[in-house]
Amino acid sequence: GKETILSYGINLEQYNALDYAKLHEALRELVPAEHIAFLSSFEDMILLGDYAFVHAGIRPSEPLERQRAKDLRWIREEFIEHSGPLEKIVVHGHTITEAVEEKPYRIGLDTGAYGSGKLTAMGFEGNQRWVVDTAP
């Protein structure tokens, strides 16, 4: 978040001085409408075969069709600590780990590229999946 905010022309001093409401107000003026439209066009969850692709995770107690956008984008501990079965294998980021985490019901792909320099993705084809990353 911070790096994105700074990329829209707010300097570090302003970032540190503004409260959330003022920061939000400033961003509404600085972020081009095309950027907002582009981000608004994204889907919060994509279901393909045995997989559910989301940003952060899901609320394990809710069926996939009743997931809230807020959870799909921001949930962390309740999802990460859940060890029981889920409707699909959930592929997610948002929680940084040193390497890809492949658990029975979730795959965590976030290796913290902004800080680690290691960008990680996963390929899927049929019943095969493989990791692609920028690690040396």
C-alpha positions in Angstrom: 0.0 0.0 0.0 2.6 2.6 1.0 4.7 2.2 -2.1 1.6 2.4 -4.3 0.5 5.6 -2.5 3.9 7.2 -2.9 3.9 6.3 -6.6 0.9 8.6 -7.1 2.9 11.7 -6.1 2.4 11.8 -2.3 5.8 12.2 -0.7 6.9 10.4 2.4 6.5 13.5 4.6 2.9 13.9 3.5 2.2 10.1 3.9 3.4 10.2 7.5 1.6 13.4 8.3 -1.9 12.7 6.8 -4.5 10.7 8.7 -6.4 8.0 6.8 -9.3 10.3 5.8 -7.0 13.0 4.4 -4.8 10.4 2.6 -7.9 8.9 1.0 -9.1 12.4 -0.1 -5.7 13.2 -1.6 -5.6 9.9 -3.5 -9.1 10.5 -4.9 -7.6 13.5 -6.6 -4.3 11.9 -7.7 -5.3 8.5 -9.0 -6.5 8.7 -12.6 -10.0 7.5 -13.4 -8.5 5.0 -15.9 -6.6 3.3 -13.1 -9.7 3.1 -10.9 -11.7 1.7 -13.8 -9.0 -0.9 -14.6 -8.7 -2.1 -10.9 -12.5 -2.1 -10.6 -12.8 -4.5 -13.6 -10.9 -7.2 -11.7 -12.7 -10.3 -10.4 -12.4 -11.0 -6.7 -12.5 -14.8 -7.1 -11.9 -17.0 -10.2 -13.1 -20.6 -10.0 -11.4 -23.0 -12.4 -11.7 -26.8 -12.0 -10.5 -27.7 -8.5 -9.2 -24.3 -7.7 -10.3 -20.9 -6.4 -8.0 -18.1 -7.1 -8.2 -15.1 -4.7 -5.9 -12.3 -3.4 -5.8 -13.1 0.3 -7.9 -16.2 1.1 -11.5 -17.1 2.0 -13.5 -17.2 5.2 -13.4 -21.0 5.8 -16.8 -21.1 7.5 -18.6 -19.7 4.5 -19.4 -21.4 1.1 -17.6 -19.9 -1.8 -20.7 -18.3 -3.3 -21.2 -16.3 0.0 -17.6 -15.0 0.3 -17.3 -11.2 0.9 -14.9 -9.1 -1.2 -13.4 -7.8 2.0 -12.3 -11.3 3.1 -11.1 -12.3 -0.4 -8.9 -9.2 -0.3 -7.8 -8.9 3.3 -8.4 -12.1 5.4 -5.3 -13.6 7.0 -5.1 -15.6 10.2 -8.5 -17.3 10.2 -7.7 -18.6 6.7 -4.0 -19.3 7.1 -4.5 -21.2 10.3 -7.5 -23.2 9.0 -6.4 -26.9 8.4 -9.6 -28.6 7.5 -11.1 -29.2 4.0 -12.4 -26.5 1.8 -14.6 -26.6 -1.3 -11.6 -26.1 -3.6 -7.9 -25.6 -3.4 -7.5 -21.9 -2.7 -4.6 -20.3 -4.5 -3.7 -17.0 -2.8 -1.1 -14.4 -2.0 -1.2 -11.6 0.6 0.7 -13.6 3.3 4.4 -13.5 2.6 6.4 -16.7 3.0 10.0 -17.6 2.0 8.8 -20.2 -0.5 5.5 -21.4 -2.0 3.3 -23.1 0.6 1.5 -26.1 -0.8 -1.0 -27.4 1.8 -3.8 -29.9 1.1 -6.5 -27.1 0.7 -4.5 -24.0 -0.1 -1.4 -22.8 -2.1 0.3 -19.6 -0.9 2.3 -17.9 -3.7 3.4 -14.6 -2.1 7.2 -14.6 -1.7 7.3 -10.8 -1.1 8.8 -9.7 -4.4 8.9 -6.0 -3.4 11.3 -6.9 -0.5 12.8 -10.2 -1.4 13.3 -9.6 -5.2 11.7 -13.1 -5.7 8.5 -13.0 -7.8 6.7 -16.3 -7.8 3.9 -17.7 -9.9 2.4 -21.1 -10.6 1.5 -22.8 -13.8 -1.5 -25.2 -14.1 -2.3 -27.6 -16.8 -4.5 -30.6 -16.5 -3.5 -32.3 -13.2 0.0 -30.8 -13.3 1.2 -27.7 -11.5 4.6 -26.1 -11.3 6.3 -23.1 -9.7 8.0 -20.4 -11.7 10.0 -17.8 -9.9 12.8 -15.3 -10.3 15.1 -16.9 -7.7 18.7 -17.4 -8.9 
